[in-house]
Amino acid sequence: MSPSTAIGLAIALPLLGAVGIQLTGSRPNLREAVTIITSLLTFAVVLTLYPVVTGLAPHNRPELELLTVLPGVALAFQVEPLGMLYALVAAGLWIPTGLYAIGYCRGHDEQNQTRFFTCFALAIFAALGIAFARNLFTLFLFYEILTLSTYPLVTHYGNDDAKAAGRTYLGILLTTSVLFLLMAILWTWNLTGTMEFKLGGILAGKAEGPVVAALLALYAFGTGKAALMPFHRWLPAAMVAPTPVSALLHAVAIVKAGVFTVLKIIVYVFGIDLLGRSGASDWLMWAAAFTLLSSSVIALSKDNLKARLAYSTISQLSYIVLGGALATAAGILGGGLHIAMHAMGKITLFFCAGAIFVASHKKNISDMDGIGRAMPFTMGAFFLGSMSIIGLPPMGGSWSKWYLAMGAADGNNAIFIAVLMISSLLSIGYLMPVVGRAFLFPPKVSEHSHGEHGHGEHGHSEHGHGEHGHGPISAWLARIFPGFHEAPLLCVAPLCVTAIGCILLFFYAEDIYNLLLPITQSAPAVTVER
């Protein structure tokens, strides 16, 4: 199979999978088989592109052009290192998320499951289109498809809270992309005569001074999925959705599409040299630092576990934006590494939050005293995921934070090293108490209270509370180990796999580093046109 065929097939497979899910909707087992088989095939095809990308020079990347929309504007795809990384993250994590979603939906008796899995597949289709976009036009098109395809997931429960969250979700993401991102793309096209991505940037020699800073502001805030304050409210609002959707939002596709877009535009539209030389990204460093610290502080105040994790995500996304804004090779590498490291750590934490809810119907951290004794696998995985988010070895997150700190040092921005250290301390403050309560506190007397039963994560009707909702293996273990009460196997197995993934990324970080290293090549010196 040629690389161009592989690109087309990788993007088409999730779309075909969505059609297959719709056609098999009346037969749940077959529908779920289609979901898993499609995810496995998609990842396998994406994986075939990895050795091709690592073995080719920057000017010889595999690409696929489908059609010319306007003179010089094409719907086209190309695989470069940063897009390869994002594609591997999106396609790879679709597999455990699909398995987890099956266990969660069955254990929680979710309604509208066919629509749920269809939209999930469409989101991966859009994410891969973004990852492989050869130009700004293609990126913008699939960016909007991603927003629209995930709206039904955010409003899944259909109640007032879900509808309000959906309005916030669409309102912020569509408004920022149409008013800011589209304007930035058209302005760039006017300045350069092209929308094609180019290593070293297409604005070099075409813009300078305030124009560069203004364009960067439009791109940074226009990419609302990056959740920079003040355009972040859609992310905590979207927590009304089922936990597998939260995993999709925070780790697999949505927010990663945002920070990937910011990083890709910095590398291929502005160029590291232009930003570093002009100082046009200095303001973005401070905006990212403010978002990073303030959202961490807000996370400390949240008792609802998913809300705490949502604000943690806002903070962690700003690490990646900060890495790009530093405009140093180490900063770009640290930001790219953090796309993978945060994805693996945060998907583990959200999987754990959902497993806790399915097994015990607990949403608030204050109600989770002693839960580690009943759910040792889930809370053990939560501990490992937390360690990676904090950035402690031997977890993958330690490498990305190390390179981000080196990027700040290379740019003589010691203040941002302090920001990163303070944020890590704050992440200890909002994550470790969850682990401490789970393993060190005795269970509350009201452990078996049914006060929350009868309600889903946000008012959805609850089913499957008994042993039948937790599978024969959990029931068998509960008979052997009194008090053992894990979620269904299809919920617990994926979170254990992703927790192990946090450790494996520590030892395989060099492969990601080597993949991304070519994008830090310096652009040739240019003279600014006047």
N, C-alpha and C positions, 0 to 999 in steps of 0.2 A: 504494500500500500504506500503510495507516494505521500510526502508530507502535506501537500495541498489537499489531497483527498482526506487525510486524517483530520485536518482542521475542519473541513466541512462536515465530516461524520461526527466529530466530537460535539459540534454545535447542534447538529440535527438530531442526534440520539435522544437528548432530553425532550425535544419537541415531539418526536415520534412516541416517546414514552408517555407523554401527557395524553396523546391520542389513545394509546393502548389502555391507559388507566380509565379513561372515559368509557371505552368500549367494554371493559370488563367490570364496570362499577357494580353490577348486580351480583357478582361473584367475588366476595372479599378475598378469598385465598388466592385466586388467580390475579386479582388486581394488585395485591401486595407482591406477588411473584414478579409481575411486570415491573413494579417499582424497583425491586432489588436487582433484578437482572439488568434493567436499564442503567442503574447506577454503576454496577460492576463493569458493564461494557463501556460506558462513558469514561470511567477512570482508566480502563485498559487502553483505550484509544488515545486519551490525553498523555498517558505514560509513554506511548511510542514516540511522541514528539520531543521528549526530554533529551535523549542522546543526540537528536538532530540539532536542537538549539545549542547545546553545549559544544558541539563540534563544528559550528559554522561561524564565520566572521560576521561582524555586525552588518556589513553591507549585503549579506547573502542569506537573510532570514527566510524561512519558508513562508509563503503567503498564498492567499486565495482571493481573487477579485470576482465578485458576483455580477455587478452591474455598475454602469456610470449614471449617476443621478443628475449631475450638472457637469459642465466642462471642468475638469480638474477635481471633481468631488465624486468619489466612488464608495459603494458599499463593499468594503474590502477588509480582509483579515491578514494579520501577520503575527508570527510567534516570536517574541523577544523574551529575554530572561525574566523581567518583572512580570509580564503577562503569563509566562510559563509557571511561575511560582503561584500566582493567584489561581490559575486554572487547576493546578495540582491540589491546592487547598479546597477549592469549591467542589471539584469532582471527587476528591478523596474523602472529604468529610460528609458528602452526600450518602455514602454507604452506611456508616454507623448511625447517621441521623435518620435515614430511612428505616433501619431496623428498630431504632429507638421509638420512632413515631408509630410503628406498628404495635409495639408493646404498650406504649402510652395510650394510644387510641382504643385498644382493646381493653386494657386495664381500667380505663376511665370511661368506657362506653361513649366515646365521642360521636356526635352526629355529623352528617355531611362529610364523611371520610373520603368519598370519591373526589369531591371538589377540593378537599384539603390536599390530597396527594397529587392531583392534577396541577394545582397552583404551585406546589413544591417543585415539580418537574419543570414548569415554565420558568420559575425563578432561577434554576440551574442553567437552563437554556440562555437566559438573559445574562447571567453572570459570566458564562463562557464567551458570549458575544463581546462583553466588555473586556474580558481578559485578552482576547485575540484581536481587538479592534486595531486596525492599521492607521486610522485617522480619527480626528475629532468628530466627524459626522457619524461614523459607525459607533463610536463610543457613546455619543449623546443619544442615538436611537435606542440602543440596548439599555442604556441607563434608565430611560423612560419606561421601556418595557418591564424592567425589573420593578420599578415603583408600582406600576399598574397591576402586575401579576401577583404582587404580595399584598395588595390591599384586601382581597377577600380573606387572606390568612389572618390579617390583623383584626378584621371584623367577624371572625369565624363564629363567635357565639351569638351574634345578632342582637344582643341586648343593648340597652342605652349606653352603658360604659363602652362597649365595643364600637358602637356607631360614633360616639364622641371621639374615641381614639382614632378611628378611621378618618374622621374629618381633619383631625390634627395632623395625622400621618400624610394624607394627600395634600393638605393645605400647605404645610411647610416644604415638603419635598418638591411638589410641582411648582410652587411659587419661586423657590430659590433657583431651581433649574431653568425655568423659563425666563425669569427676570434677570438673573445674574450669569448663570453658566452659558446660556444661549447667546447672551450679549457678548460675553467674553470670546466665545468661539467666532462669532461674526466679526468682532473687532480684530481678532488675530488674523482671520482670513483677509480682511481689508489691508492689514499691515504687511502681510507676508505673501499673499496670493496663493496660499496653500493651507490645507488642513492636515497634511501628512505628518506623522510623528517622525522625528529625526534625532538621532543621538547627538547631543551637544546643543539641541534646541533649534527651533525655526525662527525665534525672535532675535537671536544674536545678529547684530548689524541692522536690525529693522526697528528697534525701539530702545529707549533709554530713559533713565531718571523716573519721574513721576508716572509716566505711561506704564512702565514695567510694574511699579508698585500697585497702580490702579488695576491693571489686568490681573495681577496675582490675587488681589482682594476679590475680584469678581469670580475667579476660579475657586478660591478657597471657600467662600461663603456660598457660591453657587452649587458646590458639591455638598448639598445638605446632608447626605448620608454619612459624611465625615463627622457630623454632630459637633462642630465647633460652636461654642456659645456665641451669640444667643439663639442659634438655630438648632437647638438640641432637644427641644421638648417632645418631639415626635418619638424619640427613642424610649424614654420611660413611659410615655402614654401607650406605646405599643405592647407593653407588658400584660395587657388584658388578654392577649392571645394565648393559646395553649403553649406549653413549654417547648415542644419541638419547633414551633414557629420562633420562639425566643432564641433557640439555638441557631436557627437559620438566619435570624436578624443579626445576631451578635458574633457569629463565628464563621458561618459557611458562605454567605453571599452578601447581605445587604450593607452592613457597615464596612465590611472589607472592600466592597465595590467603591465606597466613598473614599477611604484613605488610599486605596490603590489608584484611583483616579487622580487624587491630589499629587501623589508621588510620581505617577507617570507623566503628568503635565509638567511638573517641576523638572524632570529629567529630559523629556522629549520636546517640550514646547519652549520652556525658558532656558533650560540648560544650567548645569551647576555653576559653570564659570560666570555666566551673566549675572546670576543672583548673588554669587559670592563677591564679584567685583563691584556691583552696583549698591549692595546693601539693601536692595528692594525687599528682601524677605525678613528684615530685622523685626518689623512690626508683627509678622506672623509668628515668630518665635515667642514673643510676649503673649500674643493671643492664645497660642497653644499652651503655654505655661499656665496662664490664668485658668483655662478650661481644665487642664490637667489637675491643678491643685484644688480648685473650687468644687469640682465634681467629686473628688475624693473626700472632701470635707462633708459634702451633702450625703455621700454614701454612708458615712459614720452614723448619720442620724436616722437611717432607714431601718425599721424593724422587719418589714416585709423582705424576704430573702431575694425575690426577683427584682424588687425595686433597688435594693442595695447593689445587686450585680449589674443592673442597668446603668447606674451612675458610675460604677467601676469601669464599665465598657467605655463610657464617654471619656473618662480619664485616660484609659489605655489607648484609645484611638488618637488622642492628642500626642502621645509618644511618637507615633508614626508621622504625624503632621510636623511635629518639632524636628524630627530627623530630616525631613525634606527641607524645612526652612533653614536649617543650619547650613545647607549648601556646601557640605564637605563630603568627601568620599565615605568616611566612616559613618557620618550621619545618615547618608542614603542607605548604606548597607545595614545599619542598625534598624532603620525604619522598615526596610524590606524583610529583614529577619523577624521583626516583631509582628508582621502580618501573619506569618506561620505560627510563631510561638504563642501569640495571644489567641489565635483561632483554636489551637489545641487545648490550651488551658481553660479558656472561657466556655468552650462547648462542654468540657467536662463538668464545670460548675453548674451550668444550666441543666445538663442531664441529671445531675444530682438533685437539684431543686425540684425537678419534675418527678423523680423517683420518690423523693420524700413525700411529695403531695399525693402521689398515687397510693403509696403504702400507708401513710398515716394521716393524710388530709391536713397537714400542717403547712402554713405559709409563712408564719412569723418566727423569727429567730428566737424570740423570748419563749416560744412554746417548744423549742427543740432540745430542752435539757435531757441528757441521757439517751438521745436517739441513736447515738453511735453503737450502743449495745444491741439494739434491735436491728440496725442497718450498718453493720461493720464494713461491708464492701462499698456501699455508697459513700459513707462518711470518710473512709480511707481514701477513696478516689477524690473526694472533695479536698482533703488535705493536700494531696499531690498536685491537684490543679491550682490550689491556692499558692503553693510554693512556687509554681511556675509564674503565676501572675505577679507575685511579689518580686521574683527575680533571683531566687536562691538556688545555687547548685545542689544536686546535679539535675536541674530542670532547664529546659530549653530557654525559658524566659531570661535566664541569667546572661546568655550570650547577647541577645538583642539589646538589653539594657547596658551591657558593657560597651558595645559599639556605639550606642547613642551617647554615652558619656565621653567616649573617645572623640566622637564627632564634635561635641561641644568643646572639648579641650583643643582640638585642631583649629577650631575657629576662634580661639581665645575668648570663649564664652563660659567662663567658670561658673557664673551664676546659674546656668542651666544644669550644670552637674549637681549643684545644690538642690535645684528643683526636682531632679530625678531622684535624688536620695530622700528628700522629704516625702515625695509621692510614694516611694517604696515603704517608708515607715507608716504612712497613712493606710496603705493597702494591708499592712500587717494588722493595723487597728480595726479595719472593717471585715477582714476575712478570718483571722485567727480566733476571734471570739465565737464564731460559729462552730469551729472545730473543738474549742475548749468546752463549750456547753455540751456538745454532743458526746464527748468522751469522759469529761471530768465531773460534770454535774450529775446528781441523781435524777432519775425521771420524776416529773411532777406528779402529785397525787391525782391530778385530773387527767392522767395519761390517756384514759379511755373515754374521756368526755366526748359527747357527740355534738358539742356546740357548733362545730363547723360543718358537720356532716349535712348532706343535703344541698351543698353548694359547691359549685366548681371553683376554678381559680378566680372567677369574677362573677359569681352568681349563676353559673351554668349548672343545670341539674346533675346530680351525682348518682352514679351507679357503680356496681361492681365492688362494693366495699368488702365483701366476704372473701373467703379463701379462693373462690372460683375466679376472682379477678387477679389473683397473684400466681396462679400456675401450680402444677403438681410438684415441681422441684422446691419452690419456696415452702409449700405446705409440708413436704417431707423433711426439709431442714428444720422447720419450726417444731416438728414433733421430736427431733433429735436434740435440738438446742432450744430450750424453752425461752421465749421472749424474742426469738429470731423472727423478723417480719420485714423482709426485703420486698421491693417491688417485683413485678414479673421479670423473668429472665431476660426478655428482649429489651427491658429497660436497663437492667443492671449490667449485662454483658457489654453493651457499647460504652458505657461510662468507664468500665474497667479498662477497655481497650484504649480509649482516648487518654486515660490517666497514665497508662504505660507509655503512650505516645509522647507525653510531656517529658518523660525520662529519655526516650530514644532520641528526641530532637536535640538533647544536650550533646549526645555523642555523634550525631550526624549534622550538626550545624555547619561544619566545614563544607559539606556538599552544597548547602544553600548559599553560603558565602561565595563559593567558587562560581555558582550559577549566576549570582548577581554582580560579581566583580566587573564584568565588561561594561555595565551601564554607568560606571563611575569614571570611564575614560574621559579625559579632558578634551574639550572642543578646541579646534584650531583658533588662533588669534584672529579677530575680525575688527574691521573699522566700522563704527556706527555711521549709518547714512544720515545726512542732515538735510 
